[in-house]
Amino acid sequence: MGNTHAPKFAWRPGLHVGSSELCLLRGSGGGHTPCVSLGHDFPRIYPLYSRESHRLFGRVSDKMLGVFVRAVLRPGVVKPGHLIRPVTLIPERSLVHQEGLPKLPVPPLKQTCERYLAALEPIVSEEELEHTRQLVQEFLKGGVGERLQKGLERRARKTDNWLSEWWMQSAYLDCRMPVAVYTSPGVVLPRMHFHDRQGQMRFAAKLIAGVLEFKKMIDTKTVPIEYLSGKPLCMDQYYQILSSCRIPGPRRDTVVNHAIGKTPPTHITVVHNFQFFVLDVYNSDGTPLTIDQIYMQLEKIWNSSLQTNKEPIGILTSQHRNTWGKAYNNLIKDKTNKESVRAIQKSIFTVCLDAPMPRVSDELYQSRMAAQMLHGGGARWNSGNRWFDKTLQFIVGENGTCGLVYEHAPAEGPPIVFLIDYVVKYMQKTEIVRAPMVPLPIPQKLRFNITPDVKRDIEKAKQNMNIMVHDLDVKVLLFSHFGKNVPKQHKLSPDAFVQVALQLAYFRMYNTCCSTYESASLRMFKYGRTDAIRSTTVDSHKFTQAMQDPAKQKSERLALLQKAVQTHKENTYNAIHGQAIDRHLLGLKMLSIEDLTSMPEIFMDTSFAVAEHFNLSTSQVGSKTDCVMCFGPMVPDGYGVCYNPMDEHINIAITAFNSCEETNAAKFAQAVEDALLDMRALLEDTATAKQ
């Protein structure tokens, strides 16, 4: 029986630490409930709900904030899920299957209650479990559960997706943590071989051209449809990532998609030395600029922004959302500032030309770059060279560093991963088309009037960013011993194999197991979001205990490993087919709140709080590109773990907070490496013994 002790948490004075759990995984869609169209000549603006509501409603797991769709409210964005098997891409018009997608089912109540108790068994004490069993029995037999279940089923019949609106409200209502580190994932692309401004700008020009090429598929609605097991997946999210931006409010944010108006944007923003520029990327005849033309425009931008003493206006976007909401209203009182901010918000995407960071050893390079993607490295480095509210920000450093950071509100992982793979492939084509020497206008520099109030807000944002930078502990493990090949040879699911290794690593460090979240895609369903795969199971716990028990034989350990992997695989299958427990429990809880009846006891229970406190927040990244993705931990005393299993190696990014004395990203990375190697040894030793 597991116990409830998670690592203790030591607070550092003046530090806000909160939940962060994102990642980029191939495989999750978005949900919406139809609402009134707002007309075609304005961008649509929707409230962006958040997650501090866990104080009211209990903890909700995923953290991707907010979402919107063409002409419809799309409440809630979640952590992108992963798929059991590779997704097939079929080039055809991507919205053609949208209407035929099945609706998200409401799982049977008894099944969810049984699975909830099973999920609690390894993570709570026997006494707590017994108490919860009684509460669950009461919920099932006393009529309350049945009444709420019927209400959910009614709601499912009436809506396209019974979950989506509630998901947005409950998961994100008033979540006020900064987007940097806490909600926006970073992606480190393979290091490039340039070391000067010419190389940086050539690379940036090709990258911009590649994204514009991707945009053609968006504009013509011809993104290849993804299929899983022969079934089409919801493709809706792909149409939300360009020309969109999050906007802060004093208590609630909004998201705007500018691609929807009569005049979609034709410019990107480029930021260099904290100075923002509008770069028009289309000619008057609608054709995109060539790589050569973009390069020349970037040269002009560089030469117009050589001063390094400018106020880092962009650092304001890294603040706690309430603070930024107030600062934002203050900033845009000035007409010039308002116009500049609007130009950034409306742009197709942003490119950050970063100053070189301090040199580090090759061993530390990936970890330092992951941190740079998440937060920019601090006020004196590149944290002011960002607009963190912008959905897509590509980062290109002078020293060959490149990657991106993306704000999670408008979309989930799959479009981002698809975009990365597409652009990387595009950039491998080396030819540069020489453009006719048509003189292009100098890109417009965006002006900001820095009043004493704005200056004060910037100083406060710098201080808070530096606290955040010092608090984030990042370790990238490039696990080179094997990849998907080894588990596959032994007929084991690679994802389940890695998840069981994470369980073993955690158990060895803390002598207990913890609530673990892995994201599963619900994109088989119309406007599907994600649900949670709970990776800590009775079977994973038995395996981790056996590995630490010298009395156990290898054959017994192997059988327990196979059982743990199989259980994880079954849980994954259930989750992607809409039969997991977390969203169902959320729906039942939300219905009881809406009905104004008293909150059922099972949601007020200690076990429920333990179940929702995810010390391990994990995600698999289905990327063809050899990249590393990263996101902050979901809880102050937890880890964020994002992994990209390639054929021969695995890229793993681990984050923790330094303000928690008992978590340590490097130590956990070492424990993960040891666990993976020990599990391979177990497979190979027992295979040899059989021969």
HELIX and SHEET records of a PDB file:
HELIX    1   1 HIS A   54  PHE A   57  1                                   4    
HELIX    2   2 GLN A   98  GLY A  100  5                                   3    
HELIX    3   3 LEU A  109  LEU A  120  1                                  12    
HELIX    4   4 GLU A  126  LYS A  141  1                                  16    
HELIX    5   5 VAL A  144  LYS A  158  1                                  15    
HELIX    6   6 SER A  164  TYR A  172  1                                   9    
HELIX    7   7 ARG A  197  ASP A  219  1                                  23    
HELIX    8   8 ASP A  236  GLN A  240  5                                   5    
HELIX    9   9 HIS A  258  ILE A  260  5                                   3    
HELIX   10  10 ILE A  291  ASN A  303  1                                  13    
HELIX   11  11 ILE A  313  SER A  318  5                                   6    
HELIX   12  12 ARG A  321  LEU A  331  1                                  11    
HELIX   13  13 LYS A  335  LYS A  346  1                                  12    
HELIX   14  14 ASP A  362  HIS A  375  1                                  14    
HELIX   15  15 GLY A  413  MET A  427  1                                  15    
HELIX   16  16 PRO A  452  ASP A  471  1                                  20    
HELIX   17  17 ASN A  485  GLN A  489  1                                   5    
HELIX   18  18 PRO A  494  TYR A  510  1                                  17    
HELIX   19  19 VAL A  538  MET A  547  1                                  10    
HELIX   20  20 LYS A  554  ILE A  576  1                                  23    
HELIX   21  21 ASP A  582  GLU A  594  1                                  13    
HELIX   22  22 GLU A  601  PHE A  603  5                                   3    
HELIX   23  23 THR A  606  ALA A  611  1                                   6    
HELIX   24  24 ALA A  665  LYS A  690  1                                  26    
SHEET    1   A 3 ARG A  44  LEU A  48  0                                        
SHEET    2   A 3 ASP A 253  ASN A 257 -1                                        
SHEET    3   A 3 SER A 244  ILE A 247 -1                                        
SHEET    1   B 2 PHE A  68  VAL A  69  0                                        
SHEET    2   B 2 VAL A  72  LEU A  73 -1                                        
SHEET    1   C 3 THR A  88  ILE A  90  0                                        
SHEET    2   C 3 ILE A 225  LEU A 228 -1                                        
SHEET    3   C 3 LYS A 231  PRO A 232 -1                                        
SHEET    1   D 8 GLN A 444  LYS A 445  0                                        
SHEET    2   D 8 GLN A 275  ASP A 280 -1                                        
SHEET    3   D 8 HIS A 267  HIS A 272 -1                                        
SHEET    4   D 8 THR A 350  ASP A 354  1                                        
SHEET    5   D 8 LEU A 392  GLY A 397  1                                        
SHEET    6   D 8 CYS A 402  TYR A 406 -1                                        
SHEET    7   D 8 GLY A 186  VAL A 188 -1                                        
SHEET    8   D 8 VAL A 628  CYS A 630 -1                                        
SHEET    1   E 6 LEU A 472  PHE A 479  0                                        
SHEET    2   E 6 ILE A 650  PHE A 657 -1                                        
SHEET    3   E 6 TYR A 639  PRO A 645 -1                                        
SHEET    4   E 6 LEU A 616  GLN A 620  1                                        
SHEET    5   E 6 THR A 516  SER A 521  1                                        
SHEET    6   E 6 THR A 530  ARG A 534 -1                                        
END                                                                             
